[in-house]
């Protein structure tokens, strides 16, 4: 592996600016000047964005701004010793030792391990003292390489592997924190957004504080390069749990029932002893917060460690997208089976498919009402595929609601959420009812999970009490108060769109609206609302009501435009206007776009939103309008060009797709050439690819 730090990446006692952004930009320029990053501004922007989420200043005059960035081509450390120091948000004042940790977006585990070793070394006074006493850049490089175990240097004493670390209890003293006359047993989990630096520093700080306090403390650092789960016996014997995390705790159900202290990861670095005292106190407090299968401990949208750094809007977006992501397999599998049923049994297979699968079998094929071009066998197989697919599609709203509730309350929220979603279907409240029912069920389950319960009842809470009461409350509210108004709203929306699709001008308006929604946030909540509206509508489609098929086609075709347009622009039309990384992303975007994965455009939009998103919007609107105008119908909810057998007419699909892709790509090229890029443009609130 190449050297992570070189003398050219070191700045000693030179003025780099008066604030932390200036320092980060200066260090990013050092990385780019050595050919380790393609764009210094992009690297600095990513590191500053990380800094704005949670400042990286640490006690002792240390700062570790860091980022995973698409601009980074080689994992690198850039170091600055500042005189005077610059404030990075540490409680004890400015930082004079600053490491910029630059990792590639898809960093290999060996790189992450090296960077993690550095973070752990920063907890050692001897290491920071050597850095402050270094006479030259070469001295700094030797010190750092020794700490991270690189080159000929001996590895640092602190292991970098993401394994559990423990503090053996020290010899008992009068000041020991004890429970029932023995040293307290605490387990802890640490994790940060990048899983590189703070994760392991917090682990080491808690381990050291536990040893000093004379307790039995074991830490599980959950880093980017993986983690080694604590043995079940260690967790079972623990008196309490500490979560010093900025992201979700993985496999949180392992800690169910344990008293818990939660904070962001930085508190684990800055106040480990205080967190240990709080954990020991919680172990003796029957009313202390506990980890359960419900409540804020969920490994999804409502974990306390995660949500403390998110606005309520971001929390709701995350919860909603969790529900959609779990719903999509029902959509994809069910929709493709319905399309296969049409291909085998003809579009009239819907009329008697249920009777065919009940009354017939492979050895007793149907003989009447044959609509299949393949005869009785095609009729039977088409009916089987259609019924399996339509049954799968029937779970859409219930799955959406169930997994929204899961995102809030973990497993105990699933049953109340599914029931509330099913009630929404019964009340004709559609996907809006499913969303509201899911949120109701989730928050009721979350609240119930926070109630103090006697020890004998605790085991029944997640499997009996919470599902029972959550289902009664959430579904009862849907039936008594919310179902009918939501059903009326859904009927109004559906009838309005259906009426619009009955006229040429109305078709085009609907197509434009759907195209804009699909291209606005490229997989984010607005994109997903349009997609869920289209897919849930398929359940009501028929040969007489073809509007849902038209809407599905417009949504899928428009959603393919952004990645295809960016692929065309970056790999064919204007390669010099894009960075090498973007050109590589463009190659992948061809397949992602062809598969109807709008998220393939996210890397481009994140780097240049004010030019990429407008170009995508124009192309998506054109494609949506043309798809409606040509009367393109899609009987499959996903798949792009790989489900052409379920699209009619195919020529209309390709003309609409080609027109929007070309217009969007050409417009982007023009904007790249003649519109100056804003350096402060915010990245779109896009979601992780869920398809």
C-alpha positions, 0 to 999 in steps of 0.5 A, a space after each residue: 500500500 502506498 504511503 498515507 502521509 508524505 513530507 509534501 502533505 505536512 505544513 509546520 507553523 505556516 499561516 493557513 488562515 484564520 478559521 477552520 474552513 481556511 485550514 481545511 481548504 489549505 490541507 485539501 490543496 496539499 492533497 490535490 497537489 500530490 495527485 491524491 485528489 482530483 479536485 481540492 475544492 470538492 474534497 474541502 467541500 465534503 470535509 467542511 460539510 462533515 464539519 458542519 454536522 459535528 465539529 471535529 475539535 477535540 480536547 488537547 488542541 487536536 482537530 481531525 476534519 475528515 471526509 469520504 469523498 469521490 474526489 479522493 483517489 488515494 487514502 491520505 493524511 495531511 497534517 498542519 501544526 498551527 501557530 497560533 491555533 484555530 478554533 475547531 469547536 473543542 471545549 478547551 480552546 483552539 487546535 494547533 494539531 490538525 489532521 485532514 483525513 481524506 478517504 476515497 468514497 469506496 475506501 478499501 478496508 486496509 485504508 480505513 484501518 490505517 486511518 483508524 490507527 491514527 485516530 487512536 494514536 491521537 488519544 496518546 499524550 506521547 504521540 501528540 507531544 512528538 508532533 509538537 516537538 517535531 523539527 521537520 516534516 520528515 520527523 512528523 512523517 516518521 512519527 505518524 508512520 510509526 503510529 499507523 504501522 506503515 512502511 518499516 515503522 513498528 505498528 502502534 500499540 493501539 490496534 486498529 482492527 475494528 474489534 471489541 476492546 476491553 478495560 480489565 477492572 483495576 484493583 479495587 479501591 474505595 472509589 470504585 463504581 460497584 453493583 452488588 459489591 462487585 465492579 460494574 459491568 458495562 458494554 459500549 458501542 461507538 460509531 460516527 458518520 464516517 466510521 474512521 476517526 471518532 469511532 475509535 477515539 471514543 472506544 479508546 477513551 471509554 476503555 481508558 476511563 473504565 480501566 481508571 474507574 476500576 470497572 469491567 467495560 467492553 467496547 464494540 467500535 462499529 467502524 467503516 471497515 466492519 466490526 466484531 460483535 460482542 459475545 452474547 454472554 458479555 452483553 447478557 452479563 452487562 449491567 448497562 449499555 453506553 451508546 456513543 454514536 452518531 449513526 444507527 447501532 447495528 443489531 441493536 436488538 442484542 442489547 434489548 432490556 439493558 439500561 442505556 446511556 446515549 450520546 453523540 460520539 464526541 461525548 464519548 471522547 470528551 466525557 467518558 468518565 461521566 458517561 460511565 458514572 451515568 451508566 452505573 447509576 442507570 443500572 441501579 435505577 428501575 426507571 432508567 431508559 432501556 434498550 428495547 425492540 421498540 422506542 428510540 433504540 430502533 436501528 432505523 429512523 428514531 435512534 437517539 444517537 442518530 436523530 439528535 443530529 437531524 431536523 424533524 423534517 430529515 427524520 420524517 424523510 428517513 422514516 418514510 424512505 425506510 418504508 418505501 425501500 421495504 415496500 419495493 420488493 413487493 412492487 417489483 416482484 408482484 408487478 413483474 409477475 402481473 406483467 408475465 401473467 399478461 404476456 402468457 394469458 393475455 390482458 383479459 386474464 384478469 377476468 377469471 384468473 382466480 377461478 382458473 387457479 381454484 378450479 384447474 391444475 396442470 393436469 386439468 387445464 381450463 377449456 373455456 374463456 381462453 384468452 391466452 395466445 398460447 392456449 389452455 396451458 398459457 391460460 393456466 400459467 398466466 392466471 397463476 402468475 397474475 394471481 401471485 403478482 396481484 396478491 403481492 401487490 395487495 401487500 403494498 400499503 400494508 408493507 409501507 405502513 408496517 415498515 414505516 412503523 418499523 423505522 420508528 419502533 423497530 420490530 414491535 412496530 411491524 405488527 401494528 403498522 401492518 394492521 393499520 395499513 390493512 385497515 387503510 386499504 379496507 377504508 379505501 384510504 390508499 397509500 396516504 392512509 398507509 403512510 399516516 397509519 404507519 406513523 401512528 402505529 410507529 409512534 404509539 409503539 415507540 411511546 409504549 416502549 419507553 414506559 417503565 415496566 416491571 422486570 417480569 413484564 419486560 419480556 412480554 412488552 415487545 412481543 405481546 403488549 406493544 403489538 396489541 395496544 399499538 394495533 388497537 390505538 392506531 387502527 382504531 383511530 383509522 377506523 373511527 376518525 381518519 379513514 373516511 376523510 383520507 379516503 375522500 381525499 384519495 378519491 378526489 385526487 384519483 378522480 382528478 388525475 383520471 379525468 385529466 388523463 381522459 383528454 389530450 391536454 390533461 394527459 400532457 399536464 399529468 405527464 409533466 407533473 410526474 416527470 418533474 417529481 421523478 427528477 427533482 430529488 433523484 430518489 428522494 421523498 418527492 421522487 418516491 411519492 410519485 413512484 408510490 402513487 403510480 405503483 399503488 394505482 396498479 392494483 386498481 388498473 384494468 382493461 377499462 381503467 388504463 390510467 394507472 398503466 399510463 401513469 406507471 409508464 410516465 413515472 418509469 420513463 421519466 425516472 430513467 432520464 437523469 442517469 441516462 442524460 448524465 451518462 450521455 453528457 459525461 461519456 459522449 458529448 462533453 467528456 472534458 467538462 467532467 472530472 475523471 471520477 464523474 466520467 467513471 460514474 457516467 459509465 455506470 449511469 448507463 446501466 443504472 438509467 436503463 434499469 430505472 434507478 434514478 439514484 444513478 444521477 446522485 453523484 453528479 447532482 451532489 457535486 453540481 446541483 444548480 446545473 444538473 437538477 434543472 437539466 434533469 427537470 426539463 428532460 423529465 418533463 418532456 419525457 413524461 409529457 411525450 409518454 402520456 401523449 403517445 399513450 405508453 402503458 407499463 404493466 410492470 412497476 420496475 425494470 426499465 428496458 428489461 421489461 419491454 415485454 410489459 410496455 406498449 407501444 414500445 416505440 412510444 416508450 423509446 421516442 419519449 425516453 430518447 427525447 428527454 435524455 438528449 434534451 437534458 444532456 444538451 442542456 447540461 452541456 450548455 449550462 456547464 459551458 456558460 453558467 458559472 458553478 456556485 461553490 456554495 450550492 447545497 446538495 439535493 436531499 437525495 436518498 440512498 438507492 433503495 431499488 
